[in-house]
Amino acid sequence: MYTSKKYIIYWVLFLTLSSAFTSTLRAIDTDNHGDKDVDKVNVTLDFELVDGLIVVQASCEGLEGNYILDTGAPQLLINQKVRSGDVDLWTTQGQQKGSSIEIASFAYGAIIKEDVTALAMDMTFIEELIGRPVAGILGSDMLKNYSVNIDYEQRELSLIADRAGYTSSMAEYNMTSISIIDYMDDMPIVEMKVDGEKRLLAFDTGAAISVMDSKIELQNSSTRLRTVHINNVHIGDAPFTSFNLSELKTNNSEAVDGILSVTSLNASKVLIDYSSNRIFFFWSKEKSL
């Protein structure tokens, strides 16, 4: 079912070649039912890091394929040719059509979801950018009700039903955390210091590179390193490109200064805990912060 609200989906993975992608579509009801993960067991999936993007294996109606993890996408997206869609999309390749579809079953790890509403679109240009087949994009509706742990050292994605004691078990790591102060649709919004200035940033696992709104630095549209601090801890220099993000608004209608690529932080592990509205960062103590 459609509503009058508009969603802006920002897949910064399309910025791999310093291009920009923005799609505007009417909201699709993604309150998917029929989940078989009622017991809420912890699930761990191996992932591959491809040009800074997290790629996992999942199965759509029995057909397994590569899916990009993107907490910035509000729903599951499936790579399909669409001739006459009901959603208009604007991409780096120009305008194309998308279509709302119903999927009988979708499985990732031990989690099986039935009667899933998804968006179909042609992702040929994404496949060309990353050089491999892409079956779809795993959006936030596939992750809700879990804490999401991304282990870059072991290349494992864990969906944690109960994280009690998890952070205390990470004594061998340096740790800091930050509050999720708002959301943009389902994408967490955090406040960090970038080049010494407080910035409101969308926190995106589906971003290959970070982006700063061009209004902040009109004279420089090229990619460059920016110093990033979390809780006054210098965590390193992350590459940012510049693009017009004037349409980015939080759910409370605040302007967003940029999009932060999770991968660019070079953390050993990142835990997104939706229940406590906090994001935890872990670095090996062998790394200097």
N, C-alpha and C positions, 0 to 999 in steps of 0.2 A: 504494500500500500504506500502511496506517495503522500507527502504532506507539502505544505507551501514553503517550509523552511529550506534554505539552500545550504548545501555543504560545500566547503572548499577542501579538496584533497590535495595535499602537497607531497608528492613523491619526489624527494630530492635525489633519489637514485638516478633520475634522469639528468642530474647536473654533473654526471661523471665526465661529460665533455664540455662542462661549463655552459650548458644550455639550461633552460628553465621549463618546467612543466607545471601547469595549473589546470585543474579540471573543475568545472562548476556543474553540479548536478542536483536534482531534487532528492531529498532524503528518502531512502528506502527503509522500510521497517525491517530491522535486523534482529528482532526479538525471536531468535530461532529456538525452537522447542525440540523435544525428543532426544535430549542429550543422554548418553549412556555413561557419563562420567559422574554419576550421582554420588559415588563413594568418595569422590575428590581425592584420588590417589595422586602421589607425585609422579610426574612423567618427565623423562629425560630423552631428548632427541639429539643425535649428532648433527652438527651443521658444518657447512663449508663457508669460508669467508671469500667472497668473490668481489674484487674491487671495492672492499669495504662494506659489502652487503651480506647479510646473514641468509644463507640458503639452506632450507631443510627439506626433507622428504615427507610428502603427505600423499593421501590417496583420495581422489574424487570419484565416487561411484565405482570403486575398484581399480581405477587407473592411477598408478603412482607417477609422481613427477616432482620437479623442482619448484619450491614455493619460497618467495622472498618474505622474510619476516618484516612487517612494517606496522609498528604500533600507531603510526600516523594515519593509516587507512582505517576508516570506521567499520569496514566489512570485508568479507572474503571476495576476492576478485579472481575470475577465471579467464584464462587466455583462450578466446574463441573468436573466429571470424564473425562479424556482425554486419548484416546487409541493411537492415532497416530497424535500427534501435530506437528506444524511447528516451535515451539520455544523451545529451550532447557533451562531448569531451574535447578539450583543447590541449594538444600535446606539442612537443617539439617538431612533430611531423605534420602539424596542422590539425584541422578539426576532423574528428571521427565520431562514430556512433557507438554507444554502449547500450546494453539491454539488461533489464532485470530478469533473472532466471531462478528457477527452483531446482535444488539439488537433492536427490533422494538421500544420499549419505556422504559424509566427509570424515576422513579419519586421519589422525596424526598421533603417533604413539599409541597409547591405550585409550585415547579419547576418540569416541565416535559420536558425531552429531548427525541427526536425521532431519529431513525437511528443512533444509537450509536455504535462505534467500541470499543470493549473491549477485554480483554485477559482472557481466561478460563484456570483454573488450579485446580488441586485437593488440597483442603485446609483442608483435614482431620487432618493433623498433627497440624494445627493451632487450630482447634476445640478441639483437645486433650490437647493442652497447656493451653487454657483458660477455658475449661470445659463447652462449650456451642456451639450450632450450629452457623456457620458463613456462610452467603450467599455470602459475597464478601468483597471487599475493595474499599472504596470511595476515588479515587485518585484526583489529582490536576485539571484534566480536568473537573471535576464536580464542581469545586469551583472558577474557573477563572471568572473574571469580578465582583467579590464580595470582600468585606473585611470580614474576617473570625473572629468572636468573640467567644471565648470559655469561658463560664461562669461556673467555677468549683463550685461556691457556689450554684447556682440554677440548675446545671446540664443541661444547655441549650447551644446549638450551634446555633449561629445566622449568617446568610449570609446577609450582609448589603450592599445594593445597593448604598446608599449615607450616609456616616458617618458624614456629616457636623453637628457639635455640639455635637457629641457623647462623645468625650473625656472631653469636658467642663462640661458635665452632671454627671461626675464621681467625684465630689468634695469630697465625703465622703471616697475616697480611696487615698492612696499613689500611685503615678504614676511615672514611668520612661519609657523611650523609647530608642530604639537602631535602627541604620540604617541597612537595608539589603544591604550589600556591593556587593553581587554577588549572583548567583544562581547555583545550580548543577542540570541540567535539570530544573525542576520547583521548586526545594526545596530551600528555602531561606538560604543564607549563612551570618552569623553574626560573629563579633569579640567580644569575651568576655575574661575576665581574669579568668583563672582556676588555682588555687594554685599559684596566683601571676604572672602567665605568660600569655601573650596575645595568644589566640588560635583562629584559624579559624574553626568555627563549623557549621555543617549543622543543621538546626532548624527543628525538626521533630515531628509532632503530633502523628505519628504512632510508636513511640519508647516507649517501656516499661521501658527501662533503658538507660542511656547515655553510650557512648563508646568513649574511647580515643585510638588513633592509638598506637599500641604496640611499634613502634619505639621511642615513647616519654618516655616510661618506660618499657624497655625490661625485667627488672628483676621481674616485678610484673604483672601477668596476672589475678589476682583475683579481685573481685569486692571490691571497697573501696570508702569512701567518699572523695570528693574533694570540696574545697572552691570555690564558684562561685561569681564573681562580675559583675554587670552591671553598667557602668558609675561610677565606683569606689564605688558603693553601694553594701555592702555585703548582698546578698539575701539568703544566706544559704549554706548548705553542701548537695551536690547531689551525689547519688551513680553512679560511673562509673565502667565499666568493660573495659578490654583491648582486642583489636583484631587488626589484620593486615588490615589496611584500605588504603594500598598503592595505590590502584586503584582509590581512591576517588579524583576527580578533579573538580574544579569549571568550569563553562562555559568558563572562561578565562584561564583555564588550570593551576590554582594554586592548590597546594596540600592542602587537608583538614585534619585538625588535629583530628577531632572527630565528633560525632553526639550527639546533645543535645536533651534529652527527655524533651518536654515541660512540661509534668506532673510533672517531678522531681523538678521543680522550686517552687512548692507549692504556685503559684500565685492564687489570687481570680479570676482574669479574664486575658485573653490574647487576644489582638486584632492584627491580622496580616493584615496590610493595604498594599496591593500590589500596589495600585495607587500611594502612596507616598513613597514606599519602606521603610516602617518603621514598627517596631513591638512594641506595647505598652503593658506594664505590670502593673497590678493593684493589690494592696494588701489592705486589710482592715486596717484601721488605728489602729485597736486593735492589729494588728500584728506588732512586732518590726522588722525593717529592719537593 
